[in-house]
Amino acid sequence: MSGAEQREGEVPVQTEAPDGQCPSCGTPLGQDLSGLRRRYGTRRLDESDLAPTWVEQFATWFADAAAPGSGVVEPNAMVFATADAGGRPSARTVLLKGYGPEGFLLFTNYASRKGREVAENPYGSLVFPWYSLERQVVVCGSVERVSPQRSAAYFRSRPRGSQLGAWASHQSTVLSSRAELERRDAELARRWPPGTDIPVPPFWGGLLVVPETVEFWQGRPDRLHDRLRYHRISDHSPPGADAAADDVAADDVATGWVIERLSP
């Protein structure tokens, strides 16, 4: 019997998949997505709708996203994008743990990919994708570590399992198996049994994204979306760039921010 013949009990090997299908699972490939779209509703965002500061405006929109019935599952979920020293980007979803005039707060393993990248290149961007509201908030700015005291205060507020997990996970490194991770977690649970304090890992803590721009995006029909951006005056582009310095009003100088409308 030649090697090409099928032996009894064997599953035939498909060497060629039908056109347009994955050879291993049969999933359609190369689907035409050009017609996949939705029409945005009639909500709008005018300059007169904005709060005086980005913090107040974010609080209003965050409350809308967190309200029952909003359709937003995790309002504090945000995409955090960073880049290494060579400009190669990466992104991931993380959770917002606080915000205020100083910026947006998250916590992470400083040895993770994002932790290493902001150490090399201390800038980042956040996106809050509130799809069901046809809204997003886009933040760009610098990134800095918070104090160990602030990190420790949050760490102590976390569930015990999450505290152990921060020690068990060598975040962004390659694991040999899931069992390796679970073994570490079990060993740490024995080291710090219930009733004992789990110390803050020295490689773990908070990152603060200090905004230079905060854009509020509202979906509109025909892709003519509303995009209004708070731009820190000290970081404002020179004349001839996004906006001219002469356009900065006295009220903007008082707040330290200028509001700009961007083309959709």
Contacts in CASP RR format, 6 or more apart in sequence:
PFRMAT RR
TARGET T0000
AUTHOR 0000-0000-0000
METHOD contacts of the structure
MODEL  1
MSGAEQREGEVPVQTEAPDGQCPSCGTPLGQDLSGLRRRYGTRRLDESDL
APTWVEQFATWFADAAAPGSGVVEPNAMVFATADAGGRPSARTVLLKGYG
PEGFLLFTNYASRKGREVAENPYGSLVFPWYSLERQVVVCGSVERVSPQR
SAAYFRSRPRGSQLGAWASHQSTVLSSRAELERRDAELARRWPPGTDIPV
PPFWGGLLVVPETVEFWQGRPDRLHDRLRYHRISDHSPPGADAAADDVAA
DDVATGWVIERLSP
1 7 0 8 1.000
6 12 0 8 1.000
14 23 0 8 1.000
15 23 0 8 1.000
16 23 0 8 1.000
17 23 0 8 1.000
17 26 0 8 1.000
18 26 0 8 1.000
20 28 0 8 1.000
20 29 0 8 1.000
20 30 0 8 1.000
21 27 0 8 1.000
21 28 0 8 1.000
21 29 0 8 1.000
22 28 0 8 1.000
22 29 0 8 1.000
39 221 0 8 1.000
40 134 0 8 1.000
40 219 0 8 1.000
40 220 0 8 1.000
40 221 0 8 1.000
40 225 0 8 1.000
41 134 0 8 1.000
41 219 0 8 1.000
41 220 0 8 1.000
41 221 0 8 1.000
42 221 0 8 1.000
43 133 0 8 1.000
43 134 0 8 1.000
43 218 0 8 1.000
43 219 0 8 1.000
43 220 0 8 1.000
44 218 0 8 1.000
44 220 0 8 1.000
44 226 0 8 1.000
45 216 0 8 1.000
45 218 0 8 1.000
45 226 0 8 1.000
45 228 0 8 1.000
46 226 0 8 1.000
47 228 0 8 1.000
47 259 0 8 1.000
47 261 0 8 1.000
50 57 0 8 1.000
50 216 0 8 1.000
50 228 0 8 1.000
50 259 0 8 1.000
51 57 0 8 1.000
51 59 0 8 1.000
51 60 0 8 1.000
52 255 0 8 1.000
53 101 0 8 1.000
53 230 0 8 1.000
53 255 0 8 1.000
53 257 0 8 1.000
54 211 0 8 1.000
54 214 0 8 1.000
54 230 0 8 1.000
54 257 0 8 1.000
55 99 0 8 1.000
55 100 0 8 1.000
55 101 0 8 1.000
57 214 0 8 1.000
57 216 0 8 1.000
57 230 0 8 1.000
58 99 0 8 1.000
58 137 0 8 1.000
58 214 0 8 1.000
61 130 0 8 1.000
61 135 0 8 1.000
61 137 0 8 1.000
61 216 0 8 1.000
62 75 0 8 1.000
62 76 0 8 1.000
62 99 0 8 1.000
64 70 0 8 1.000
64 133 0 8 1.000
64 135 0 8 1.000
65 72 0 8 1.000
65 75 0 8 1.000
65 128 0 8 1.000
65 130 0 8 1.000
65 133 0 8 1.000
65 135 0 8 1.000
66 72 0 8 1.000
66 75 0 8 1.000
70 130 0 8 1.000
70 132 0 8 1.000
70 133 0 8 1.000
71 132 0 8 1.000
71 133 0 8 1.000
72 130 0 8 1.000
72 131 0 8 1.000
72 132 0 8 1.000
72 133 0 8 1.000
74 95 0 8 1.000
75 128 0 8 1.000
75 130 0 8 1.000
76 95 0 8 1.000
76 96 0 8 1.000
76 97 0 8 1.000
77 93 0 8 1.000
77 94 0 8 1.000
77 95 0 8 1.000
77 96 0 8 1.000
77 128 0 8 1.000
77 129 0 8 1.000
78 93 0 8 1.000
78 94 0 8 1.000
78 95 0 8 1.000
78 96 0 8 1.000
78 104 0 8 1.000
78 106 0 8 1.000
78 126 0 8 1.000
78 127 0 8 1.000
78 128 0 8 1.000
78 129 0 8 1.000
79 91 0 8 1.000
79 92 0 8 1.000
79 93 0 8 1.000
79 94 0 8 1.000
79 126 0 8 1.000
79 127 0 8 1.000
79 129 0 8 1.000
80 91 0 8 1.000
80 92 0 8 1.000
80 93 0 8 1.000
80 94 0 8 1.000
80 106 0 8 1.000
80 114 0 8 1.000
80 124 0 8 1.000
80 125 0 8 1.000
80 126 0 8 1.000
80 209 0 8 1.000
81 89 0 8 1.000
81 90 0 8 1.000
81 91 0 8 1.000
81 124 0 8 1.000
81 125 0 8 1.000
81 126 0 8 1.000
81 127 0 8 1.000
82 89 0 8 1.000
82 90 0 8 1.000
82 91 0 8 1.000
82 113 0 8 1.000
82 114 0 8 1.000
82 115 0 8 1.000
82 117 0 8 1.000
82 118 0 8 1.000
82 121 0 8 1.000
82 123 0 8 1.000
82 124 0 8 1.000
82 143 0 8 1.000
83 89 0 8 1.000
83 90 0 8 1.000
83 117 0 8 1.000
83 121 0 8 1.000
83 123 0 8 1.000
83 124 0 8 1.000
84 90 0 8 1.000
84 116 0 8 1.000
84 117 0 8 1.000
84 120 0 8 1.000
84 121 0 8 1.000
85 120 0 8 1.000
85 121 0 8 1.000
86 121 0 8 1.000
87 121 0 8 1.000
90 113 0 8 1.000
90 114 0 8 1.000
90 117 0 8 1.000
92 114 0 8 1.000
94 106 0 8 1.000
94 108 0 8 1.000
94 114 0 8 1.000
95 106 0 8 1.000
96 104 0 8 1.000
96 105 0 8 1.000
96 106 0 8 1.000
96 126 0 8 1.000
96 128 0 8 1.000
97 105 0 8 1.000
97 106 0 8 1.000
97 107 0 8 1.000
97 154 0 8 1.000
98 104 0 8 1.000
98 105 0 8 1.000
99 105 0 8 1.000
102 208 0 8 1.000
102 210 0 8 1.000
103 208 0 8 1.000
103 209 0 8 1.000
103 210 0 8 1.000
103 211 0 8 1.000
104 126 0 8 1.000
104 139 0 8 1.000
104 208 0 8 1.000
104 209 0 8 1.000
104 211 0 8 1.000
105 146 0 8 1.000
105 206 0 8 1.000
105 207 0 8 1.000
105 208 0 8 1.000
105 209 0 8 1.000
106 206 0 8 1.000
106 207 0 8 1.000
106 209 0 8 1.000
107 151 0 8 1.000
107 154 0 8 1.000
107 155 0 8 1.000
107 204 0 8 1.000
107 205 0 8 1.000
107 206 0 8 1.000
107 207 0 8 1.000
108 114 0 8 1.000
108 115 0 8 1.000
108 171 0 8 1.000
108 204 0 8 1.000
108 205 0 8 1.000
108 206 0 8 1.000
108 207 0 8 1.000
109 115 0 8 1.000
109 166 0 8 1.000
109 169 0 8 1.000
109 170 0 8 1.000
109 171 0 8 1.000
109 172 0 8 1.000
109 201 0 8 1.000
109 203 0 8 1.000
109 204 0 8 1.000
109 205 0 8 1.000
110 116 0 8 1.000
110 119 0 8 1.000
110 145 0 8 1.000
110 203 0 8 1.000
110 204 0 8 1.000
110 205 0 8 1.000
111 170 0 8 1.000
111 171 0 8 1.000
111 172 0 8 1.000
111 203 0 8 1.000
112 171 0 8 1.000
112 172 0 8 1.000
113 171 0 8 1.000
113 172 0 8 1.000
114 172 0 8 1.000
114 207 0 8 1.000
115 207 0 8 1.000
118 124 0 8 1.000
118 143 0 8 1.000
118 207 0 8 1.000
122 142 0 8 1.000
122 143 0 8 1.000
122 144 0 8 1.000
123 140 0 8 1.000
123 141 0 8 1.000
123 142 0 8 1.000
123 143 0 8 1.000
124 140 0 8 1.000
124 141 0 8 1.000
124 142 0 8 1.000
124 143 0 8 1.000
124 209 0 8 1.000
125 138 0 8 1.000
125 139 0 8 1.000
125 140 0 8 1.000
125 141 0 8 1.000
126 137 0 8 1.000
126 138 0 8 1.000
126 139 0 8 1.000
126 209 0 8 1.000
127 136 0 8 1.000
127 137 0 8 1.000
127 138 0 8 1.000
127 139 0 8 1.000
128 136 0 8 1.000
128 137 0 8 1.000
128 138 0 8 1.000
129 136 0 8 1.000
130 136 0 8 1.000
130 137 0 8 1.000
134 218 0 8 1.000
134 219 0 8 1.000
135 216 0 8 1.000
135 217 0 8 1.000
135 218 0 8 1.000
135 219 0 8 1.000
136 217 0 8 1.000
137 214 0 8 1.000
137 215 0 8 1.000
137 216 0 8 1.000
137 217 0 8 1.000
138 213 0 8 1.000
138 214 0 8 1.000
138 215 0 8 1.000
138 217 0 8 1.000
139 209 0 8 1.000
139 211 0 8 1.000
139 213 0 8 1.000
139 214 0 8 1.000
139 215 0 8 1.000
140 211 0 8 1.000
140 212 0 8 1.000
140 213 0 8 1.000
141 209 0 8 1.000
141 210 0 8 1.000
141 211 0 8 1.000
141 212 0 8 1.000
141 213 0 8 1.000
142 209 0 8 1.000
142 210 0 8 1.000
142 212 0 8 1.000
143 207 0 8 1.000
143 208 0 8 1.000
143 209 0 8 1.000
143 210 0 8 1.000
144 207 0 8 1.000
144 208 0 8 1.000
144 210 0 8 1.000
145 205 0 8 1.000
145 206 0 8 1.000
145 207 0 8 1.000
145 208 0 8 1.000
146 205 0 8 1.000
146 206 0 8 1.000
146 207 0 8 1.000
146 208 0 8 1.000
148 200 0 8 1.000
148 205 0 8 1.000
150 206 0 8 1.000
151 200 0 8 1.000
151 204 0 8 1.000
151 205 0 8 1.000
151 206 0 8 1.000
152 200 0 8 1.000
154 205 0 8 1.000
154 206 0 8 1.000
155 163 0 8 1.000
155 166 0 8 1.000
155 200 0 8 1.000
155 204 0 8 1.000
155 205 0 8 1.000
156 200 0 8 1.000
158 166 0 8 1.000
160 194 0 8 1.000
160 198 0 8 1.000
163 198 0 8 1.000
164 185 0 8 1.000
164 188 0 8 1.000
164 189 0 8 1.000
164 192 0 8 1.000
164 198 0 8 1.000
165 185 0 8 1.000
165 188 0 8 1.000
166 201 0 8 1.000
166 204 0 8 1.000
167 184 0 8 1.000
167 188 0 8 1.000
167 198 0 8 1.000
167 201 0 8 1.000
168 181 0 8 1.000
168 184 0 8 1.000
168 185 0 8 1.000
168 188 0 8 1.000
169 181 0 8 1.000
175 181 0 8 1.000
192 198 0 8 1.000
211 230 0 8 1.000
211 232 0 8 1.000
212 231 0 8 1.000
212 232 0 8 1.000
212 235 0 8 1.000
213 229 0 8 1.000
213 230 0 8 1.000
213 231 0 8 1.000
213 232 0 8 1.000
213 235 0 8 1.000
214 229 0 8 1.000
214 230 0 8 1.000
215 227 0 8 1.000
215 228 0 8 1.000
215 229 0 8 1.000
215 230 0 8 1.000
215 262 0 8 1.000
216 227 0 8 1.000
216 228 0 8 1.000
216 229 0 8 1.000
217 225 0 8 1.000
217 226 0 8 1.000
217 227 0 8 1.000
218 225 0 8 1.000
218 226 0 8 1.000
218 227 0 8 1.000
219 225 0 8 1.000
219 226 0 8 1.000
220 226 0 8 1.000
220 264 0 8 1.000
223 264 0 8 1.000
224 264 0 8 1.000
225 264 0 8 1.000
226 261 0 8 1.000
226 264 0 8 1.000
227 261 0 8 1.000
227 262 0 8 1.000
227 263 0 8 1.000
227 264 0 8 1.000
228 259 0 8 1.000
228 260 0 8 1.000
228 261 0 8 1.000
228 262 0 8 1.000
229 259 0 8 1.000
229 260 0 8 1.000
229 261 0 8 1.000
229 262 0 8 1.000
230 257 0 8 1.000
230 258 0 8 1.000
230 259 0 8 1.000
231 242 0 8 1.000
231 243 0 8 1.000
231 257 0 8 1.000
231 258 0 8 1.000
231 259 0 8 1.000
231 260 0 8 1.000
232 256 0 8 1.000
232 257 0 8 1.000
233 248 0 8 1.000
233 252 0 8 1.000
233 253 0 8 1.000
233 256 0 8 1.000
233 257 0 8 1.000
233 258 0 8 1.000
234 256 0 8 1.000
236 242 0 8 1.000
236 243 0 8 1.000
236 245 0 8 1.000
236 248 0 8 1.000
236 258 0 8 1.000
237 243 0 8 1.000
238 245 0 8 1.000
239 245 0 8 1.000
239 246 0 8 1.000
242 260 0 8 1.000
243 258 0 8 1.000
243 260 0 8 1.000
247 258 0 8 1.000
248 258 0 8 1.000
249 258 0 8 1.000
252 258 0 8 1.000
252 259 0 8 1.000
END
